[in-house]
């Protein structure tokens, strides 16, 4: 089927027209159809416009958001500030820190009308987004909160609920909380559950005595504490008032707090006195004061009642339930003491109670109070003396100052129950005996007036006097008058005791060494003496002359010399009756000496037996001679010789000097003699032997004593 010509021509015309229209540029345009504008910021250029010649661009007034904008030249401007928060058009959600938050965006919608000269127009849609800025502070529902918290509130109890202190933020920011206190020493008692949970709870037990109230500041921030971004903060004030609870038992007064802790107070026992066989109708006087207890929870101040719960033997005493006054019901007839237990109880809570001890002593009645014989005591003390130095009597710096209170209740007026103390001075103290001592180092001279009190600790009676102490410079006293304190004397005594101990130890060591030296020297001397006498034959020439008066000394010497080869005697160790201290000392002597000593001991035992038979004992200290008695020899001191004895007495001259020279022999001679003694025959002791002792001291002896013992068979009993 053929297409009509006119229809084909019409289609071609329309296509050419449409191509022409499409090839033309738009009459109006904008740089950004979806711009963003910060909130509350104006004027602000939202976008730029382009308008072709022959076209006009206007804001469509039919849309209300167009009132916020104007077209100035080629700029589309926001002329009115827009707040993000009031207008909510679009909504979104995001997840942060485990919670879902709603994101609300504010937008403005306007239309621009582009019109040409032919009257044709078109609309341009522009969507302006208002950006949210952090320009709002968090807001608490109650910026000021007050709470009363009982003292007995348990730890971890919520004080302010979370709903009451949760802040809101129009910027929809996350809120961070922080709690501080404004009252000193109240930190740590209250806290919040978490940085995003503002619930306030009790973290530590309360103590009403430590503080009665505190003020807390709760901060809400839209940024973390350490954030570098701009942060908006809100503050809520929480006032906490502590209400005292009934938590403590009564306190007996007076009492002492321990370590500045006001929750604990320790009271001292009460004490009083009563007289034997007397009854007092008045309340008893007690120390340190009357029985009195209080409720330490003083804002409650519960009433206290008193009762005696122990120690009231025979119901002698009673206590007033309301006042605590202690009175007597009957007399006491014998001395002694009562130890009462008094209980104080709160009326509203019997479980809150305390018990105090009251000691009542039964004493003899005191008819006279103590008194001082002197109204004023004068003393002196030096500047710079150490603590506890004596105060001396004025005018007598060698006698310590002593105050003495007298009591006529005692025969000698001396009351042993009186104690002394000073009232108005801390520089001095008084001892129990009345001595006055310094209580510190006095640095400057002057005059100190002190009131001294003497108190009878049993009857509680007192007497007082005045002490005037002159504090003087030490240079004002001569060196010979210098006084020493008790401390100085103690140091001196300790030093002397140490020196005495050292001297005793030294003396003991010297005595011990001297005893050993003396024992060794004595044995050495005996050995030397024995050796020398053996080498000389131990011949008593004077005795032989007396036995043979008709023979001349020369003939006697010749006879003795000629008899030596025939008899060939071996020298014998003398028998000396020495008692050695040990077997070792005995073994140190030569064998011949040991044998002689044994024989000599046997002879001594025989003599003791004969003495038991009452045999006559002959004295050797005689001036007459008995020639008929063989072996008899009389010995006496030179000073006792009878001048009329004549030739009957032979005087032996002193030979001490010879003995001294003989003692100086060398140890070599002594060793040789000991070897000769060991080789001698033990049977040669039957020969005559003698022992001679002579003093080796510097002063010569008055006389030499010679003992001669003759052993001839069995005839050796007479000496």
C-alpha positions, 0 to 999 in steps of 0.5 A: 500500500502506497504512503500518501505524500502529504503524510510523509512530508509531515513526518519529515517536518516534525523530525526536523523541528524536534532536531532543532529543538534538541540542538538548542541549549537550555535557557536556565540551569543551576550548578548543584541541584542538591546542595548542603547548608550548615544549620544556623548559618546565613547568608549562605550561597547555596548554588550558582545559576546560568540564565540564557538571553531571553530567559528569566529565572524566579523562585516559585512562591507556591512552595513555602521553603522558597522564602528562605532563598533569594536569587541575587545575580547568578547566586542562589542565596540562603537569606534566613538561618535555618536550625537543624532541630525544628524541621525533620523531613528525612530519617535514618538509623545508625549503630554506635556503642551497642545502641541504635540511634535515629539520625534525623536530617533537615531539608528545604525544597524549592522550585525555580521557574525558567521562562522565555520571551514566548511565555514558555516556562520550565521548573528546576527542583532544588533540594537543600540539605541542612547539616547538623552542627554541634551547637546544642548543650546537653540538658538535664531534666532536673539541674538541682537535686537534693537527697537525705541519706541515712548514715546506716545506708548499705553500700551499693544502694542507689541514691539518685535514679538514672531517669532523674539524671539522664541528660538529652542533647538536641544534636542527638550526640552520645552523652558522657557523664562524670561525677565530682564532689565539692566538699573536702574529704568526701571523695569516694563515698558516691559514684555513678554506675558508668560513663554512659549511665549516670545513676548515683549509688553509695560506694562506701559506708557513711560516717556521720562524725566525719561529715554531715553533708556533701555536694556532688556535681554531675557533668554531661558532655556530648564528646568524650573527656579527652576529645579534641573536638568542640564539646558542650557540657551541662552540669547538675548539682546533687546535694546529699545530707547525711542523717545520723543513725542509732549505730553506737552504744552509750559512752561513759564520760570522760573518755578518750578517742583513739587515733583521732577516730571519733567513732571510738571513745575509751573511758577510764574506770571510776574510783571512790572511797568510803570510811569504815563503819560510816554511811554516807547519805549523799552521793559518793564523790568519784574520780575522775567524775560522777557516773555519766553516760551519753548517746554518741549519736547525739542527734538522736540523743536517746535517754540513758538509764543506769543499773548495777549488774555486778560486784555489789556484795550484800547490796551495800550500794545503789545507783540512781537509774536516771542520774547515775549517782552512787549512794550507800545502803548500809555501813561496811565494817571491815577494810577492803574494796568493791569492784562494781559493774555499772551498766548504761542502757538506751531506753529505746534500744536495750541492745545498745549498752555499755558497762563501766567499772567503779572501784570503791575502797573502804578506808580508815577515816581521815581526821586531818588533811595533809599540810605543808610545813613551809608556805614557800619553797625556794630552789635553784637550777642551772641553765642548760642542764639535761631533762630530769635534773635536780632542783637544789635548795636555794643557798645549798647547791649540794642538797636537792629540793624536796617538798614534804606534806605532813599528816597528823593522822600518822604518829610520825606525821609521814603519810605514805599515801601522799603523791605530789604533782605540779599544777601550773608549770610544764617545765618542772615535775615532782616525783612521788618522794617530793623531789623537784626535777626539770622537765626540759632543758632550760635555755634562759635564766629567770624566776619560775613560780610553781604551785605544788600539790600533795594529795592523799590518794586514799582519802583524796585530801590535798594540800598545796604550797608554792615553789619559787625556782631561780634559773641561773647561769652555770658560769655564776657558780665556782667549778668546785661547786658544780652539781651533777645530775642523776644521769651523770651519776648513773654514767659515772657508776656504770663506768666505775663498775666496768673498770672494777670488773676489768681489774678483777679479771686481770687480778684473777689471771695474774693470780693463776699465772703466779700459782703456776710459776711458783709451783714450777720454781719450787720443784726446780729449786728442790731438784737443784738443792738435792743434786748439790747436796748429794754431790757433796755427800751430805756430811754434817761435819759439826755433828761428827766432831761432836760424836768423836771429840777426841779425834782431830778434824784432820784425822777425821778427814783422812779417815773418811777419805781412806774409807771411800774406796773400800765402801764405794758408796753411791750417793743417795737422794735425800728422803724429803716428805713432800706431798705433790699434787699429782702423780705427774709431779712425783714421776718428775723426781728421780727414782732414788728420791721416790724410794727415799720418800716412801721409806720416810713416809713409812717411818712417819707412820711408825712414829704416829703409831708410837705417838698413839701409844703415848711414847714420850716425844723428845724436843729437839729445841734443847740446850743440853746434849745427850751423848748416850742417845745414839743419833740424837741431835738438838737444834735451836735458833741462834737467838735462843742459845744460853750464854752459859752453855759454853762448849756444849753448844756449837754455833753454825755460821750463816752460809746463805751466801754460799747457797745463793752461789750454789743455786746459780749452777747451770741447768747442765749440772742439774741434768748431770746430777739427775742422770747420776741419781737415776743410776744409783742403787735403791738400797743405799738409803740405809746410809746416813743422809741429811736435808738442809734448807736455807733461805734464798731471799735477799735478807739473810736468815737468823739461823740455819736449821740442820736435820740429821737422820741416822738409819742403822738397821732397826734403830731408826725410830729415834730422830 
